[in-house]
């Protein structure tokens, strides 16, 4: 059947078989993406990770109080006692979009449930948006392939699963939509449509940056792309007004968001658009005034001059603070070779540098097809696969810059994934077009065999990452419980330790209580326990986080004094261990430590507090010294005591640490409720008392004893 055959007419629109095929593949892409992203729901219906809990609370504030009140909100549960200016320090468009879509589509349902589904819906809808983008670049086949690849992209899926009410799903949706509108606008023939698309592109790019700061990545390839346009397109009269419209829109709209504002316009983000736009206008004027033979040469000379002067200006301007520099995370993304001396940044798992092994796991065979795509685009097969030079340029710029940026942080692998999806989709579509457009003379069977073999081989290659290796496929790696159900430990377990503990705090502590803990748990405590915290996951005040790290490592009396000064009423810690099998009912159980709780984070506490590790840790960098266990607040709050060290290869034991030996512990509460120490254990979660062997987690709530009288 001819795919262009008309099936029916709806007004002036003819519905063809090809349209049904496109709709079918897009529905398939959306459905696959939705199902994979929804796997964690098998373990429990919860928000996933940490930031989503604050984002839910911020959205709830808008729903209950209105948008105007949101922009006046100083959150007094954050960073006690100063609070937090929410609209100035958070992802405003994420909260606004969620609240508005809830008002429209929520149907009066539970907002918590709505925010759990929110990232799945927008993440899956992005399959359709990336189809539109790649279709503008390289045609319908490439667009459909990109939608399918996006629906199973591991780096994108893991940062957009059910409950992942964070920045990335909506930020990527807005970012790709903005880029699509921009490229589509450059090829629209109606002037009104061109303006509306370019203005819309600028608006959605800014919306994306407001939803996720990482969306500033999209500015980089667009800015570089502007430098190439005077040399790749002849319609200079069109470019000289369209590009400024987009840039001006982006800059003006960004002024409407406090977190972006003038710092973005006058910073590296704004300059990345302003300088290329000014160059484009000036270069077109220079080329217009030049002869036909010299206009390209003159334009290139001008480009070199701008790059040299611009580089000097950026270096001198950043050194003299004329240009506001972004945070370390953004600088590291621009320069992946930049090293940090800030252990707080290093302690966050998503800031880890991407390894080659991880890149192959994330992108697999698509890396090969992306390379083929680059080669075929550079070869520029115009006869069988016409693609415009500026679209080739944009694809290569976006692809290379995406891979480059992602080398800084593992979190930014989403951009490498988008880049590789675009390049591999173009590469495969060009291969398909090349193969199926060629015929072997007088041998139809041979032609059919070649095409069939290619098709089968292509399907097998693309299916391999979905089934091998068995424990590392996207289905296996995304099938994990929400963080709050296992405390973010390395154990594949599900329990209600955190939910029960937060509910206990909510019901058994005064409403004006202040809870101290490591910053990891701040958003959980604020949202589910409804209590103020000293620090949280926004890491706004690194000095206060460093102070908490010092408190954890100080002796209990000094820690008690410091917490009194900070106004804290309770201290919460989280532990993870593994209970060994017990031979008899009367035997005291033994434990391994190190499952991902605070006992596993102590080396980061030491680095952040700028403490010498050798005072607290043995040579393995993990096992605590006697000083750690006896003389620090954390060592005394951990409900375990060392019994001995064991070498499991020889079954030898030692009371002193030896290289290669593992510590064995017994349960021991050092600050019981009925004693008058600086701290009193008033609650521990049920799983800490589990009687079966296996993983053990525990949330412990210590009351800071206001009546304690230090001896000195």
Secondary structure, 3 states (H helix, E strand, C coil): CCCCCEEEEECCEEEEHHHHHHHHHHHHHHHHHHHHHCHHHHCCCCCCCCHHHHHHHHHHHHHHHCHHHHCCCEECCCCCCCCEEHHHHCCHHHHHHHHHHHHHHCCCCCHHHHHHHHHHHHHHHHHHHHHHHHHHHHCHHHHHHHHHHHHCCHHHHCCCCCCCCCHHHHHHHHHHHHHHHHHHHCCCCCHHHHHHHHHHHHHHHHHHHHHCHHHHHHHHHHHHHHHHHHHHCCCHHHHHHHHHHHHHHHHHHHCCCCCCHHHHHCCHHHHHHHHHHHHHHHHHHHHHHCCCCCHHHHHHHHHHHHHHHHHHHHHHHHHCCCCCCCCHHHHHHHCCCCCCCCHHHHCCHHHCCCCHHHHHHHHCCHHHHHHHHHHHHHHCCCCCCCCCHHHHHHHHHHHHHHHHHHCCCHHHHHHHHHHHHHHHHHHHHHHHHHHHHCCCCCCHHHHHHHHHHHHHHHHHHHHHHHHCCHHHCHHHHCCCCCHHHCCCCCCCCCCCHHHHHHHHHHHHCCCCCEEEECHHHHHHHHHHHCCEECCCCCCCCHHHHHHHHHHHHCCHHHHHHHHHHHCCCEEEEEEEEEECCCCCCCCCCCEEECCCCHHHHHHHHHHHCCCCHHHHECCCCCCECHHHHHHCHHHHHCCEEEEEEEECCCCEEECCCCCCCEEEEEECCCCCCCCCCCEEEEEECHHHHCCCCEEEEEEEEEEECCCCCCCC
